[in-house]
């Protein structure tokens, strides 16, 4: 969801953070 040299979309960043939290919590 990210392009080289472009800033990632906020929604995508949130999804990644949420997914990371799930993986870390489990």
mmCIF entry with sequence, helices, sheets and N, C-alpha, C, O atoms, coordinates in Angstrom:
data_MODEL
# 
_entry.id   MODEL 
# 
_entity.id                         1 
_entity.type                       polymer 
_entity.pdbx_number_of_molecules   1 
# 
_entity_poly.entity_id                      1 
_entity_poly.type                           'polypeptide(L)' 
_entity_poly.nstd_linkage                   no 
_entity_poly.nstd_monomer                   no 
_entity_poly.pdbx_seq_one_letter_code       
;(UNK)(UNK)(UNK)(UNK)(UNK)(UNK)(UNK)(UNK)(UNK)(UNK)(UNK)(UNK)(UNK)(UNK)(UNK)(UNK)
(UNK)(UNK)(UNK)(UNK)(UNK)(UNK)(UNK)(UNK)(UNK)(UNK)
;
_entity_poly.pdbx_seq_one_letter_code_can   XXXXXXXXXXXXXXXXXXXXXXXXXX 
_entity_poly.pdbx_strand_id                 A 
# 
loop_
_entity_poly_seq.entity_id 
_entity_poly_seq.num 
_entity_poly_seq.mon_id 
_entity_poly_seq.hetero 
1 1  UNK n 
1 2  UNK n 
1 3  UNK n 
1 4  UNK n 
1 5  UNK n 
1 6  UNK n 
1 7  UNK n 
1 8  UNK n 
1 9  UNK n 
1 10 UNK n 
1 11 UNK n 
1 12 UNK n 
1 13 UNK n 
1 14 UNK n 
1 15 UNK n 
1 16 UNK n 
1 17 UNK n 
1 18 UNK n 
1 19 UNK n 
1 20 UNK n 
1 21 UNK n 
1 22 UNK n 
1 23 UNK n 
1 24 UNK n 
1 25 UNK n 
1 26 UNK n 
# 
_struct_asym.id          A 
_struct_asym.entity_id   1 
# 
_struct_conf.conf_type_id            HELX_P 
_struct_conf.id                      HELX_P1 
_struct_conf.pdbx_PDB_helix_id       AA1 
_struct_conf.beg_label_comp_id       UNK 
_struct_conf.beg_label_asym_id       A 
_struct_conf.beg_label_seq_id        10 
_struct_conf.pdbx_beg_PDB_ins_code   ? 
_struct_conf.end_label_comp_id       UNK 
_struct_conf.end_label_asym_id       A 
_struct_conf.end_label_seq_id        25 
_struct_conf.pdbx_end_PDB_ins_code   ? 
_struct_conf.beg_auth_comp_id        UNK 
_struct_conf.beg_auth_asym_id        A 
_struct_conf.beg_auth_seq_id         10 
_struct_conf.end_auth_comp_id        UNK 
_struct_conf.end_auth_asym_id        A 
_struct_conf.end_auth_seq_id         25 
_struct_conf.pdbx_PDB_helix_class    1 
_struct_conf.details                 ? 
_struct_conf.pdbx_PDB_helix_length   16 
# 
_struct_conf_type.id          HELX_P 
_struct_conf_type.criteria    ? 
_struct_conf_type.reference   ? 
# 
loop_
_atom_site.group_PDB 
_atom_site.id 
_atom_site.type_symbol 
_atom_site.label_atom_id 
_atom_site.label_alt_id 
_atom_site.label_comp_id 
_atom_site.label_asym_id 
_atom_site.label_entity_id 
_atom_site.label_seq_id 
_atom_site.pdbx_PDB_ins_code 
_atom_site.Cartn_x 
_atom_site.Cartn_y 
_atom_site.Cartn_z 
_atom_site.occupancy 
_atom_site.B_iso_or_equiv 
_atom_site.pdbx_formal_charge 
_atom_site.auth_seq_id 
_atom_site.auth_comp_id 
_atom_site.auth_asym_id 
_atom_site.auth_atom_id 
_atom_site.pdbx_PDB_model_num 
ATOM 1   N N  . UNK A 1 1  ? 0.823  -1.196  0.000  1.00 0.00 ? 1  UNK A N  1 
ATOM 2   C CA . UNK A 1 1  ? 0.000  0.000   0.000  1.00 0.00 ? 1  UNK A CA 1 
ATOM 3   C C  . UNK A 1 1  ? 0.859  1.248   0.000  1.00 0.00 ? 1  UNK A C  1 
ATOM 4   O O  . UNK A 1 1  ? 0.347  2.362   0.112  1.00 0.00 ? 1  UNK A O  1 
ATOM 5   N N  . UNK A 1 2  ? 2.195  1.060   -0.128 1.00 0.00 ? 2  UNK A N  1 
ATOM 6   C CA . UNK A 1 2  ? 3.089  2.223   -0.130 1.00 0.00 ? 2  UNK A CA 1 
ATOM 7   C C  . UNK A 1 2  ? 3.888  2.255   -1.420 1.00 0.00 ? 2  UNK A C  1 
ATOM 8   O O  . UNK A 1 2  ? 4.272  1.214   -1.953 1.00 0.00 ? 2  UNK A O  1 
ATOM 9   N N  . UNK A 1 3  ? 4.129  3.441   -1.907 1.00 0.00 ? 3  UNK A N  1 
ATOM 10  C CA . UNK A 1 3  ? 4.926  3.590   -3.127 1.00 0.00 ? 3  UNK A CA 1 
ATOM 11  C C  . UNK A 1 3  ? 6.276  4.205   -2.776 1.00 0.00 ? 3  UNK A C  1 
ATOM 12  O O  . UNK A 1 3  ? 6.349  5.045   -1.878 1.00 0.00 ? 3  UNK A O  1 
ATOM 13  N N  . UNK A 1 4  ? 7.333  3.811   -3.455 1.00 0.00 ? 4  UNK A N  1 
ATOM 14  C CA . UNK A 1 4  ? 8.675  4.354   -3.183 1.00 0.00 ? 4  UNK A CA 1 
ATOM 15  C C  . UNK A 1 4  ? 8.684  5.870   -3.276 1.00 0.00 ? 4  UNK A C  1 
ATOM 16  O O  . UNK A 1 4  ? 8.262  6.432   -4.287 1.00 0.00 ? 4  UNK A O  1 
ATOM 17  N N  . UNK A 1 5  ? 9.166  6.545   -2.222 1.00 0.00 ? 5  UNK A N  1 
ATOM 18  C CA . UNK A 1 5  ? 9.277  7.996   -2.254 1.00 0.00 ? 5  UNK A CA 1 
ATOM 19  C C  . UNK A 1 5  ? 7.989  8.691   -1.869 1.00 0.00 ? 5  UNK A C  1 
ATOM 20  O O  . UNK A 1 5  ? 7.930  9.920   -1.832 1.00 0.00 ? 5  UNK A O  1 
ATOM 21  N N  . UNK A 1 6  ? 6.940  7.904   -1.579 1.00 0.00 ? 6  UNK A N  1 
ATOM 22  C CA . UNK A 1 6  ? 5.655  8.510   -1.180 1.00 0.00 ? 6  UNK A CA 1 
ATOM 23  C C  . UNK A 1 6  ? 5.352  8.190   0.276  1.00 0.00 ? 6  UNK A C  1 
ATOM 24  O O  . UNK A 1 6  ? 5.828  7.194   0.820  1.00 0.00 ? 6  UNK A O  1 
ATOM 25  N N  . UNK A 1 7  ? 4.558  9.043   0.892  1.00 0.00 ? 7  UNK A N  1 
ATOM 26  C CA . UNK A 1 7  ? 4.194  8.812   2.289  1.00 0.00 ? 7  UNK A CA 1 
ATOM 27  C C  . UNK A 1 7  ? 3.044  7.819   2.346  1.00 0.00 ? 7  UNK A C  1 
ATOM 28  O O  . UNK A 1 7  ? 2.057  7.983   1.630  1.00 0.00 ? 7  UNK A O  1 
ATOM 29  N N  . UNK A 1 8  ? 3.152  6.783   3.190  1.00 0.00 ? 8  UNK A N  1 
ATOM 30  C CA . UNK A 1 8  ? 2.102  5.765   3.294  1.00 0.00 ? 8  UNK A CA 1 
ATOM 31  C C  . UNK A 1 8  ? 0.797  6.376   3.764  1.00 0.00 ? 8  UNK A C  1 
ATOM 32  O O  . UNK A 1 8  ? 0.790  7.341   4.527  1.00 0.00 ? 8  UNK A O  1 
ATOM 33  N N  . UNK A 1 9  ? -0.306 5.811   3.305  1.00 0.00 ? 9  UNK A N  1 
ATOM 34  C CA . UNK A 1 9  ? -1.617 6.328   3.691  1.00 0.00 ? 9  UNK A CA 1 
ATOM 35  C C  . UNK A 1 9  ? -1.863 6.088   5.183  1.00 0.00 ? 9  UNK A C  1 
ATOM 36  O O  . UNK A 1 9  ? -1.540 5.017   5.697  1.00 0.00 ? 9  UNK A O  1 
ATOM 37  N N  . UNK A 1 10 ? -2.430 7.073   5.879  1.00 0.00 ? 10 UNK A N  1 
ATOM 38  C CA . UNK A 1 10 ? -2.696 6.952   7.329  1.00 0.00 ? 10 UNK A CA 1 
ATOM 39  C C  . UNK A 1 10 ? -3.495 5.691   7.649  1.00 0.00 ? 10 UNK A C  1 
ATOM 40  O O  . UNK A 1 10 ? -3.195 4.992   8.617  1.00 0.00 ? 10 UNK A O  1 
ATOM 41  N N  . UNK A 1 11 ? -4.517 5.401   6.835  1.00 0.00 ? 11 UNK A N  1 
ATOM 42  C CA . UNK A 1 11 ? -5.357 4.226   7.108  1.00 0.00 ? 11 UNK A CA 1 
ATOM 43  C C  . UNK A 1 11 ? -4.515 2.958   7.058  1.00 0.00 ? 11 UNK A C  1 
ATOM 44  O O  . UNK A 1 11 ? -4.684 2.063   7.886  1.00 0.00 ? 11 UNK A O  1 
ATOM 45  N N  . UNK A 1 12 ? -3.615 2.884   6.094  1.00 0.00 ? 12 UNK A N  1 
ATOM 46  C CA . UNK A 1 12 ? -2.763 1.687   5.971  1.00 0.00 ? 12 UNK A CA 1 
ATOM 47  C C  . UNK A 1 12 ? -1.835 1.585   7.177  1.00 0.00 ? 12 UNK A C  1 
ATOM 48  O O  . UNK A 1 12 ? -1.594 0.498   7.701  1.00 0.00 ? 12 UNK A O  1 
ATOM 49  N N  . UNK A 1 13 ? -1.321 2.732   7.608  1.00 0.00 ? 13 UNK A N  1 
ATOM 50  C CA . UNK A 1 13 ? -0.416 2.738   8.763  1.00 0.00 ? 13 UNK A CA 1 
ATOM 51  C C  . UNK A 1 13 ? -1.144 2.218   9.993  1.00 0.00 ? 13 UNK A C  1 
ATOM 52  O O  . UNK A 1 13 ? -0.599 1.433   10.769 1.00 0.00 ? 13 UNK A O  1 
ATOM 53  N N  . UNK A 1 14 ? -2.388 2.669   10.161 1.00 0.00 ? 14 UNK A N  1 
ATOM 54  C CA . UNK A 1 14 ? -3.182 2.237   11.322 1.00 0.00 ? 14 UNK A CA 1 
ATOM 55  C C  . UNK A 1 14 ? -3.404 0.730   11.274 1.00 0.00 ? 14 UNK A C  1 
ATOM 56  O O  . UNK A 1 14 ? -3.306 0.052   12.296 1.00 0.00 ? 14 UNK A O  1 
ATOM 57  N N  . UNK A 1 15 ? -3.703 0.208   10.087 1.00 0.00 ? 15 UNK A N  1 
ATOM 58  C CA . UNK A 1 15 ? -3.932 -1.231  9.955  1.00 0.00 ? 15 UNK A CA 1 
ATOM 59  C C  . UNK A 1 15 ? -2.683 -2.006  10.344 1.00 0.00 ? 15 UNK A C  1 
ATOM 60  O O  . UNK A 1 15 ? -2.760 -3.026  11.028 1.00 0.00 ? 15 UNK A O  1 
ATOM 61  N N  . UNK A 1 16 ? -1.540 -1.516  9.906  1.00 0.00 ? 16 UNK A N  1 
ATOM 62  C CA . UNK A 1 16 ? -0.280 -2.208  10.223 1.00 0.00 ? 16 UNK A CA 1 
ATOM 63  C C  . UNK A 1 16 ? -0.021 -2.163  11.725 1.00 0.00 ? 16 UNK A C  1 
ATOM 64  O O  . UNK A 1 16 ? 0.404  -3.153  12.319 1.00 0.00 ? 16 UNK A O  1 
ATOM 65  N N  . UNK A 1 17 ? -0.280 -1.004  12.334 1.00 0.00 ? 17 UNK A N  1 
ATOM 66  C CA . UNK A 1 17 ? -0.048 -0.878  13.771 1.00 0.00 ? 17 UNK A CA 1 
ATOM 67  C C  . UNK A 1 17 ? -0.970 -1.814  14.542 1.00 0.00 ? 17 UNK A C  1 
ATOM 68  O O  . UNK A 1 17 ? -0.551 -2.464  15.500 1.00 0.00 ? 17 UNK A O  1 
ATOM 69  N N  . UNK A 1 18 ? -2.231 -1.876  14.115 1.00 0.00 ? 18 UNK A N  1 
ATOM 70  C CA . UNK A 1 18 ? -3.195 -2.754  14.792 1.00 0.00 ? 18 UNK A CA 1 
ATOM 71  C C  . UNK A 1 18 ? -2.769 -4.210  14.646 1.00 0.00 ? 18 UNK A C  1 
ATOM 72  O O  . UNK A 1 18 ? -2.846 -4.989  15.596 1.00 0.00 ? 18 UNK A O  1 
ATOM 73  N N  . UNK A 1 19 ? -2.318 -4.569  13.445 1.00 0.00 ? 19 UNK A N  1 
ATOM 74  C CA . UNK A 1 19 ? -1.884 -5.942  13.213 1.00 0.00 ? 19 UNK A CA 1 
ATOM 75  C C  . UNK A 1 19 ? -0.666 -6.262  14.072 1.00 0.00 ? 19 UNK A C  1 
ATOM 76  O O  . UNK A 1 19 ? -0.562 -7.357  14.624 1.00 0.00 ? 19 UNK A O  1 
ATOM 77  N N  . UNK A 1 20 ? 0.246  -5.317  14.184 1.00 0.00 ? 20 UNK A N  1 
ATOM 78  C CA . UNK A 1 20 ? 1.443  -5.525  15.001 1.00 0.00 ? 20 UNK A CA 1 
ATOM 79  C C  . UNK A 1 20 ? 1.051  -5.722  16.459 1.00 0.00 ? 20 UNK A C  1 
ATOM 80  O O  . UNK A 1 20 ? 1.617  -6.569  17.151 1.00 0.00 ? 20 UNK A O  1 
ATOM 81  N N  . UNK A 1 21 ? 0.081  -4.938  16.925 1.00 0.00 ? 21 UNK A N  1 
ATOM 82  C CA . UNK A 1 21 ? -0.359 -5.074  18.320 1.00 0.00 ? 21 UNK A CA 1 
ATOM 83  C C  . UNK A 1 21 ? -0.912 -6.470  18.552 1.00 0.00 ? 21 UNK A C  1 
ATOM 84  O O  . UNK A 1 21 ? -0.629 -7.095  19.574 1.00 0.00 ? 21 UNK A O  1 
ATOM 85  N N  . UNK A 1 22 ? -1.700 -6.957  17.601 1.00 0.00 ? 22 UNK A N  1 
ATOM 86  C CA . UNK A 1 22 ? -2.280 -8.300  17.757 1.00 0.00 ? 22 UNK A CA 1 
ATOM 87  C C  . UNK A 1 22 ? -1.173 -9.342  17.837 1.00 0.00 ? 22 UNK A C  1 
ATOM 88  O O  . UNK A 1 22 ? -1.218 -10.233 18.685 1.00 0.00 ? 22 UNK A O  1 
ATOM 89  N N  . UNK A 1 23 ? -0.188 -9.234  16.967 1.00 0.00 ? 23 UNK A N  1 
ATOM 90  C CA . UNK A 1 23 ? 0.890  -10.230 16.945 1.00 0.00 ? 23 UNK A CA 1 
ATOM 91  C C  . UNK A 1 23 ? 1.701  -10.155 18.244 1.00 0.00 ? 23 UNK A C  1 
ATOM 92  O O  . UNK A 1 23 ? 2.124  -11.179 18.781 1.00 0.00 ? 23 UNK A O  1 
ATOM 93  N N  . UNK A 1 24 ? 1.911  -8.937  18.738 1.00 0.00 ? 24 UNK A N  1 
ATOM 94  C CA . UNK A 1 24 ? 2.705  -8.780  19.951 1.00 0.00 ? 24 UNK A CA 1 
ATOM 95  C C  . UNK A 1 24 ? 1.917  -9.263  21.171 1.00 0.00 ? 24 UNK A C  1 
ATOM 96  O O  . UNK A 1 24 ? 2.477  -9.874  22.081 1.00 0.00 ? 24 UNK A O  1 
ATOM 97  N N  . UNK A 1 25 ? 0.610  -8.980  21.178 1.00 0.00 ? 25 UNK A N  1 
ATOM 98  C CA . UNK A 1 25 ? -0.213 -9.374  22.327 1.00 0.00 ? 25 UNK A CA 1 
ATOM 99  C C  . UNK A 1 25 ? -0.331 -10.892 22.401 1.00 0.00 ? 25 UNK A C  1 
ATOM 100 O O  . UNK A 1 25 ? -0.373 -11.457 23.494 1.00 0.00 ? 25 UNK A O  1 
ATOM 101 N N  . UNK A 1 26 ? -0.385 -11.552 21.255 1.00 0.00 ? 26 UNK A N  1 
ATOM 102 C CA . UNK A 1 26 ? -0.496 -13.012 21.238 1.00 0.00 ? 26 UNK A CA 1 
ATOM 103 C C  . UNK A 1 26 ? 0.867  -13.653 21.389 1.00 0.00 ? 26 UNK A C  1 
ATOM 104 O O  . UNK A 1 26 ? 0.975  -14.879 21.397 1.00 0.00 ? 26 UNK A O  1 
# 
